[in-house]
Amino acid sequence: MDFDDDANLDLSKVEDGRGGGGGFGGGPMVVGGGALGLIVTVVLALLGYNTLGSDSSTSPAPSSSANLAQECAKTNQDRFELVQCRQVAVFDDLRDYWGTDGAPALNAKYSDPTLRFFTQGVNTACGQATSAVGPFYCPGDQRIYIDLGFYDELAQRFGAPGEFAQAYVLAHEFGHHVQYLTGFEGEIRKLQQQNPSKENQYSIALELQADCYAGVWTANATGGAQSLVEGVSQEDIKSALGAAGAVGDDRIQEQSGGQVNPETWTHGSAAQREQWFDVGRNSGDPQSCNTLKRA
């Protein structure tokens, strides 16, 4: 994955809460328990959102991006060796695509989300979360939350290494913000309330669309007027597909030692996630991502 070495990264919508200790008392909230509990928790929230209890009274603690600005300054020739700077570059590229082409193609009024890095735990408008939750999007405050240490787990535990696997994760979470803007997220929630027996089925449609949107961005990543991504190789695509497959519900159930049970899936199988990422990548058109027709 190649970036524009001369680009100035825009940190105006990035909050760096790393090392802040989570911003809530009593230590990090325990999510799940034991190895199986942790895996199940990651399954429920990995590349998803709104798995936390809603609490509009909480909000992220103040943060400073001063260190991040120094780390990712153009004067640092090694900045794209740092995962945080690569994530900011991808985030800026996502903002460029969805703000100029993607959202208008869906007849949606665009507004930027905020990207927040944290460690250990964080307060959000969707409740309190620890790093065990994995990356997530909270519609209540329109923020994408990522503990960068998750990418080590993605490589080691889930067998999905690579810089573009990391880009895929962020692009998927950004896709959830697009769903919030289009109203698709609200539509899914209403359908789940109306048809509780199909709750998981609708959840899968939500997640697969976010995978499709990640593929759409991949197809357009190098084409924007302000694009920070200069090259996406076939190896990068393989890395993204590997990440999509690694977090399929069937793969997670196999890894946890349990029985593969499609009735309990909430995010889709490895094959489904890879398929919908490819639908978006091959078309380059967000209108191709109507997963609800398949639900």
C-alpha positions in Angstrom: 0.0 0.0 0.0 1.6 3.3 -1.1 0.9 6.8 0.2 1.7 10.2 -1.1 4.9 11.2 0.8 4.3 14.9 0.2 0.7 14.9 1.6 -0.2 17.0 4.6 -2.5 14.8 6.8 -5.6 16.5 8.1 -6.0 15.9 11.8 -9.1 18.1 12.2 -11.4 15.1 12.7 -9.0 12.9 14.6 -8.8 12.6 18.4 -5.8 11.0 20.0 -6.8 9.6 23.4 -4.0 7.0 23.6 -2.6 6.6 27.1 -5.6 8.3 28.6 -6.5 5.4 30.8 -10.1 5.2 29.4 -11.6 8.2 31.1 -13.7 6.3 33.5 -13.1 5.3 37.1 -12.8 1.9 38.7 -10.5 0.6 36.0 -11.4 -0.7 32.6 -14.9 -2.3 32.4 -14.6 -6.1 32.0 -16.3 -7.3 28.8 -16.8 -11.0 28.5 -14.7 -13.3 30.6 -12.1 -16.0 29.9 -10.7 -16.9 26.5 -14.1 -17.9 25.1 -15.8 -14.9 26.5 -13.3 -12.6 25.0 -13.6 -14.3 21.6 -17.4 -14.1 21.7 -17.2 -10.4 22.7 -14.9 -9.7 19.8 -17.3 -11.5 17.4 -20.2 -9.4 18.6 -18.4 -6.1 18.2 -15.6 -6.6 15.8 -16.1 -4.4 12.7 -19.6 -3.7 14.1 -21.2 -1.1 16.3 -24.0 -0.3 18.7 -23.2 -3.5 20.7 -22.8 -1.3 23.8 -25.5 -0.1 26.0 -26.8 3.3 25.0 -25.9 6.1 27.3 -26.2 9.6 25.9 -24.9 11.1 29.1 -21.3 9.8 28.4 -18.9 11.4 26.0 -15.3 10.9 25.1 -12.8 12.6 27.5 -10.8 15.5 26.1 -7.8 14.6 23.9 -4.9 16.2 22.3 -3.5 15.4 18.8 -0.3 17.3 19.4 1.8 14.1 19.6 0.0 12.7 16.6 0.7 15.8 14.6 4.4 15.5 15.3 4.5 11.8 14.5 2.6 12.2 11.2 4.2 15.5 10.1 5.6 15.5 6.6 9.0 16.2 8.0 9.0 12.7 9.5 10.2 10.6 6.6 9.2 7.4 8.4 5.7 8.4 9.3 4.0 5.8 7.2 5.9 3.1 9.0 3.6 4.0 12.0 0.1 2.4 12.1 -1.5 5.6 13.5 -0.2 7.7 10.5 -1.4 5.1 8.0 -4.8 5.1 9.7 -5.0 8.9 9.5 -4.1 8.8 5.8 -6.7 6.1 5.1 -9.3 8.1 7.1 -8.6 11.3 5.1 -8.9 9.3 1.9 -12.2 7.9 3.0 -13.5 11.3 3.9 -12.4 12.5 0.4 -14.2 9.7 -1.4 -17.4 9.6 0.6 -17.7 13.4 0.8 -17.2 14.0 -2.9 -18.5 10.9 -4.8 -19.8 8.2 -2.5 -22.5 9.9 -0.4 -23.9 11.9 -3.3 -24.2 8.6 -5.3 -26.5 7.4 -2.5 -28.4 10.7 -2.3 -27.1 11.2 1.2 -26.1 14.5 2.8 -22.5 14.0 3.9 -20.9 15.0 7.2 -17.5 13.7 8.5 -17.3 11.2 11.4 -14.5 11.6 13.9 -11.8 9.1 14.4 -10.7 8.5 17.9 -7.7 6.4 19.0 -7.8 5.1 22.6 -6.1 2.5 24.8 -7.6 0.2 27.4 -11.0 1.8 27.6 -13.2 4.8 26.5 -16.4 6.6 27.3 -18.8 6.9 24.3 -22.3 8.1 23.6 -23.1 4.3 23.3 -21.7 3.5 26.7 -18.3 2.4 28.1 -16.0 0.1 26.1 -12.7 -1.6 26.6 -10.2 -2.7 24.0 -11.7 -6.2 24.1 -14.6 -4.8 22.1 -12.5 -4.2 19.0 -12.9 -1.3 16.6 -16.5 0.1 16.5 -18.6 2.9 15.3 -21.0 4.8 17.7 -23.9 6.5 15.9 -24.7 8.5 19.0 -21.6 10.6 18.7 -20.6 9.7 15.1 -17.2 8.5 16.1 -15.1 5.6 15.0 -13.2 4.1 18.0 -10.0 2.1 17.5 -7.4 0.8 20.0 -4.4 0.4 17.6 -3.3 -2.6 19.6 -6.2 -4.5 18.0 -4.2 -4.8 14.8 -1.6 -7.0 16.5 -4.5 -9.2 17.5 -5.9 -9.2 14.0 -2.6 -10.4 12.7 -1.7 -12.9 15.5 -5.0 -14.3 16.7 -7.1 -14.0 13.5 -4.2 -14.6 11.0 -4.9 -11.4 9.0 -1.7 -9.4 8.8 -0.9 -6.5 6.5 -1.3 -2.8 6.2 -4.3 -3.1 3.9 -6.0 -5.4 6.3 -5.9 -2.5 8.7 -7.2 -0.2 6.1 -10.1 -2.6 5.5 -11.1 -2.4 9.2 -11.2 1.4 9.1 -13.1 1.4 5.8 -15.7 -1.0 7.2 -16.3 1.2 10.3 -16.5 4.2 8.0 -19.1 2.3 6.1 -21.3 2.2 9.3 -21.1 6.0 9.4 -22.3 6.0 5.8 -25.2 3.8 6.8 -26.1 6.3 9.6 -26.1 9.1 7.0 -28.3 7.2 4.5 -30.7 6.1 7.2 -30.0 2.4 6.4 -29.0 1.8 10.0 -32.3 3.2 11.3 -34.2 1.1 8.8 -32.5 -2.1 10.0 -33.2 -1.3 13.6 -36.9 -0.9 12.8 -37.0 -4.1 10.9 -35.4 -5.9 13.8 -38.0 -4.6 16.1 -40.8 -5.6 13.7 -39.4 -9.0 13.0 -37.4 -10.2 16.1 -37.1 -13.7 14.6 -35.0 -12.1 11.8 -32.9 -9.9 14.0 -29.6 -11.7 13.2 -30.5 -11.9 9.5 -30.9 -8.1 9.4 -27.7 -7.6 11.4 -25.8 -9.6 8.8 -27.3 -7.4 6.1 -25.9 -4.3 7.9 -22.5 -5.8 8.3 -22.2 -7.1 4.8 -23.1 -3.7 3.4 -20.3 -2.1 5.4 -18.0 -4.7 3.9 -19.3 -3.8 0.5 -18.7 -0.1 1.1 -15.1 -1.0 2.2 -14.7 -2.6 -1.2 -16.2 0.4 -3.0 -13.7 2.7 -1.3 -10.9 0.3 -2.3 -11.9 0.6 -5.9 -11.8 4.4 -5.7 -9.0 4.9 -3.2 -6.5 6.1 -5.7 -8.8 8.2 -7.9 -9.8 11.2 -5.8 -8.6 14.7 -6.4 -7.2 14.8 -2.8 -6.3 11.1 -2.7 -3.6 10.2 -0.2 -3.4 6.6 -1.4 -1.2 6.2 -4.5 -1.3 2.5 -5.0 -3.3 -0.6 -4.0 -1.7 -3.9 -5.1 -3.1 -7.3 -5.6 -1.3 -8.3 -2.5 -3.2 -5.5 -0.7 -6.5 -6.9 -2.0 -5.5 -10.3 -0.8 -4.8 -8.9 2.6 -8.2 -7.2 2.8 -10.0 -10.4 1.7 -8.0 -12.3 4.3 -9.1 -9.9 7.0 -12.8 -10.1 5.9 -12.7 -13.9 5.9 -10.9 -14.1 9.2 -13.7 -12.3 11.1 -16.5 -14.4 9.5 -18.8 -15.8 12.1 -18.0 -19.4 11.0 -14.3 -18.9 11.3 -14.7 -17.4 14.8 -16.9 -20.3 15.9 -14.4 -22.8 14.6 -11.5 -20.9 16.4 -13.4 -20.9 19.7 -13.8 -24.6 19.5 -17.6 -24.4 19.2 -20.0 -25.8 16.6 -20.6 -23.8 13.5 -24.2 -22.6 13.8 -25.5 -20.2 11.1 -28.6 -19.4 13.2 -26.4 -17.5 15.7 -24.4 -15.5 13.1 -24.6 -11.7 13.3 -21.9 -10.6 10.8 -22.0 -13.2 8.1 -19.7 -16.1 7.1 -16.2 -15.7 5.8 -17.4 -16.4 2.3 -20.2 -13.8 2.5 -17.9 -11.1 3.9 -15.3 -11.8 1.1 -18.1 -11.9 -1.5 -19.6 -8.5 -0.5 -16.2 -6.8 -0.3 -15.6 -8.0 -3.8 -19.0 -6.8 -5.0 -18.1 -3.3 -3.9 -14.5 -3.5 -5.2 -15.5 -4.9 -8.6 -18.3 -2.3 -9.1 -16.8 0.7 -7.5 -20.4 1.8 -7.0 -22.0 2.1 -3.5 -25.5 1.5 -5.1 -24.4 -2.1 -5.7 -24.3 -2.7 -2.0 -28.0 -3.4 -1.4 -27.6 -6.4 1.0 -31.1 -6.0 2.3 -32.5 -7.6 -0.8 -30.6 -10.8 0.2 -31.8 -10.7 3.8 
